Amino acid sequence: MHPFSLSSTEDPANAIAAHARDSQLAFIAGGTDLLGLMKDRATFPDRLLDINRLPGMAHIESRPDGALRIGALARMSDVAADPQVRQRFPVIAEGLLFAASGQLRNMASMGGNIMQRTRCAYFRDDDDAPCNKRRPGSGCSALHGINRNHAIFGWSEACVATHPSDVAVARARRSDCRDRSTGKAGRAGLTLPQGARSPVLRVRAGIGSGCRCDQWQADQFGAAGDGRRGAQALAAQCG
């Protein structure tokens, strides 16, 4: 395991400022994805900042206009069990229950689930196989390798991996999204925080899935163009 230091904060402004100052700092909530990435040697943060105590970030709010607002730090199991979610948005509850085990859902945050990295074996395994997400420009081993569960539509020569979140797919089916950064109505079911890159919808056999473009992939191949081929852009909610 890569050595790291751990600190915590209760102030959102301090968390944002700390990340802006330190490129080797990573936020940690449930840690169900980040710690796995560190064990797989796919990421090497020197410092972790625990954000679990940020105020107002774990709420589940059913709004008068019919919308549902879920905080980034809400636990997956809490959202899946919420009576309003189960009654009014059963596809979200079912999507969450498809994910992982009960123990992991008790720990995993909604923001972390949507923003998690791909589960492609070539990305997760530290075996020096070409992977543009690990080593930009090296190629995509899954393109002609082990790709049974990868994208059949919406892929590019840079990457054929799909997003691992079941609930992201469920929420993409909603049609009442509004982009927070622009105020414009959209057709995806997730709202996009300012400065975030929208993931690209990719479809594999039996399921639609979104995949966040790494900056290299977005620059080299064009996230917008890839999104048009994939049909529908998704966006990730952060709170």
C-alpha positions in Angstrom: 0.0 0.0 0.0 1.2 3.5 -0.9 1.9 5.4 2.3 -0.4 8.4 2.9 -1.4 10.9 5.6 -5.0 11.4 6.7 -6.7 14.6 7.9 -10.3 15.8 8.1 -12.3 19.0 7.7 -15.8 20.3 8.5 -15.6 23.3 6.2 -16.4 23.0 2.5 -14.4 26.1 1.6 -11.4 24.7 3.4 -11.7 21.4 1.6 -11.9 23.1 -1.8 -8.9 25.4 -1.0 -6.8 22.5 0.3 -7.4 20.5 -2.9 -6.5 23.6 -5.0 -3.2 24.1 -3.2 -2.2 20.4 -3.2 -2.4 18.3 -6.3 -1.5 15.2 -4.3 -4.4 15.5 -2.0 -7.5 13.3 -2.5 -10.9 13.5 -0.9 -12.2 10.4 0.9 -15.7 9.6 2.0 -16.6 5.9 2.1 -13.3 5.0 0.5 -14.8 1.9 -1.2 -13.3 2.9 -4.6 -10.3 5.0 -3.6 -8.7 2.5 -1.3 -9.1 -0.2 -4.0 -7.5 2.1 -6.5 -4.6 2.6 -4.2 -4.2 -1.2 -3.6 -4.3 -1.7 -7.4 -1.6 1.0 -7.7 -3.8 3.0 -10.1 -3.6 6.1 -8.0 -1.0 7.4 -5.5 -2.3 10.2 -3.4 0.1 11.4 -0.7 -2.6 12.9 1.4 -6.2 12.0 2.1 -8.8 14.5 3.3 -11.8 13.0 5.1 -14.9 15.0 4.0 -17.5 12.9 5.9 -18.3 15.7 8.3 -19.0 18.4 5.8 -22.4 19.8 6.8 -25.6 19.3 4.7 -24.0 16.9 2.2 -25.8 13.7 3.3 -29.4 14.9 2.8 -32.1 13.2 0.8 -34.7 15.8 -0.2 -37.9 15.2 -2.0 -38.8 18.7 -3.3 -42.2 20.2 -3.9 -41.7 20.5 -7.7 -41.3 16.7 -7.9 -37.5 16.7 -8.0 -35.3 14.6 -5.9 -32.1 16.0 -4.4 -29.5 13.7 -3.0 -26.3 14.9 -1.2 -23.0 13.6 -2.4 -22.3 12.1 1.1 -25.6 10.3 1.4 -24.9 6.6 1.8 -26.1 4.3 -1.0 -28.0 2.1 1.5 -29.8 5.1 3.0 -30.9 6.3 -0.4 -32.1 2.9 -1.4 -34.2 2.5 1.8 -35.6 6.0 1.7 -39.5 5.8 1.5 -39.8 8.7 -1.0 -37.1 7.3 -3.2 -38.7 3.8 -3.2 -42.2 5.2 -3.9 -41.4 8.0 -6.4 -38.1 6.8 -8.0 -38.1 3.0 -7.7 -35.6 2.8 -10.6 -33.0 4.6 -8.5 -33.6 2.3 -5.4 -33.4 -0.8 -7.6 -30.2 0.5 -9.3 -28.6 1.0 -5.9 -29.6 -2.5 -4.7 -27.9 -4.0 -7.8 -24.6 -2.5 -6.7 -22.0 -4.4 -4.7 -22.9 -5.9 -1.3 -24.9 -4.6 1.6 -21.7 -3.9 3.6 -20.3 -1.8 0.7 -23.5 0.1 0.2 -23.5 1.0 3.9 -20.1 2.7 3.4 -20.2 4.0 -0.2 -21.4 7.6 -0.8 -23.6 8.6 -3.7 -21.0 11.0 -5.1 -18.3 8.4 -4.9 -20.4 5.9 -6.7 -21.1 8.1 -9.6 -17.6 9.4 -9.8 -15.8 6.1 -9.4 -13.3 4.9 -11.9 -13.9 2.2 -14.5 -13.7 -1.4 -13.4 -11.8 -2.4 -16.6 -9.3 -5.1 -15.8 -6.6 -3.5 -17.8 -7.0 -0.3 -15.8 -7.3 -2.0 -12.4 -4.4 -4.5 -12.8 -0.9 -3.2 -12.5 0.6 -5.5 -15.2 2.0 -2.9 -17.6 -0.7 -3.6 -20.3 -1.5 -0.6 -22.4 -4.2 1.6 -20.8 -4.8 5.2 -21.8 -6.3 5.9 -18.4 -3.2 4.7 -16.5 -0.6 5.8 -19.0 -2.0 8.3 -21.5 -1.0 7.5 -25.1 -0.2 3.9 -24.5 -3.3 2.5 -26.1 -6.4 0.5 -25.0 -5.8 -3.2 -24.4 -9.5 -3.9 -24.1 -10.1 -2.8 -27.6 -9.0 -6.2 -29.0 -8.6 -8.0 -25.6 -10.9 -8.9 -22.7 -13.9 -6.8 -23.4 -17.0 -8.9 -22.9 -18.6 -6.4 -20.6 -17.4 -3.3 -22.3 -19.1 -0.8 -24.6 -20.7 -1.8 -27.9 -21.9 1.7 -28.7 -20.4 5.1 -27.9 -16.8 3.9 -27.6 -13.7 5.4 -29.1 -10.2 4.1 -30.2 -9.0 5.5 -26.9 -11.2 3.5 -24.5 -14.0 1.0 -24.7 -14.6 0.7 -20.9 -18.0 1.5 -19.4 -18.9 3.3 -16.2 -19.4 0.8 -13.3 -22.3 2.7 -11.6 -25.7 1.1 -12.0 -27.5 4.0 -10.4 -25.9 6.4 -12.9 -27.6 4.5 -15.6 -30.9 4.6 -13.8 -30.7 8.4 -13.2 -29.7 9.0 -16.8 -33.2 7.8 -17.7 -34.8 10.8 -16.0 -35.6 13.7 -18.3 -35.9 16.7 -15.9 -32.3 17.7 -15.4 -31.0 21.3 -15.1 -27.3 22.0 -15.4 -26.3 24.0 -12.3 -23.4 25.8 -14.0 -25.5 27.2 -16.8 -29.1 27.0 -15.7 -30.1 25.3 -18.9 -32.5 22.4 -19.0 -31.1 19.1 -20.3 -32.2 15.6 -21.0 -30.0 13.7 -18.6 -31.0 12.8 -15.0 -27.9 14.0 -13.3 -26.8 17.6 -12.6 -23.4 18.8 -13.6 -21.2 20.7 -11.1 -19.3 23.7 -12.4 -16.0 22.7 -13.9 -16.8 19.0 -14.1 -16.4 17.0 -17.3 -19.5 15.2 -18.3 -19.2 11.4 -18.7 -20.1 9.8 -22.0 -23.0 7.4 -22.4 -21.7 4.1 -23.5 -23.9 1.0 -24.0 -22.9 -2.6 -23.5 -25.0 -5.7 -24.0 -28.1 -5.3 -21.9 -27.2 -2.1 -20.1 -26.4 1.6 -20.8 -23.4 3.0 -19.0 -21.5 6.3 -18.8 -17.7 6.7 -18.7 -15.9 9.8 -17.6 -13.4 10.9 -20.1 -9.9 11.5 -18.7 -8.5 14.9 -19.7 -6.1 13.2 -22.1 -8.9 11.4 -23.8 -11.1 14.4 -23.9 -8.3 16.5 -25.4 -7.1 14.0 -28.0 -10.4 12.5 -29.2 -13.0 15.1 -28.2 -15.5 14.4 -25.4 -18.2 16.2 -27.3 -17.7 14.2 -30.4 -17.6 10.9 -28.5 -20.8 11.9 -26.7 -22.6 12.4 -30.0 -21.6 8.9 -31.1 -22.7 7.6 -27.7 -26.1 9.4 -28.0 -26.6 10.9 -24.6 -24.3 12.8 -22.3 -24.5 12.2 -18.6 -23.4 14.5 -15.8 -22.4 13.8 -12.2 -24.0 15.4 -9.2 -21.8 16.5 -6.4 -24.2 17.5 -3.8 
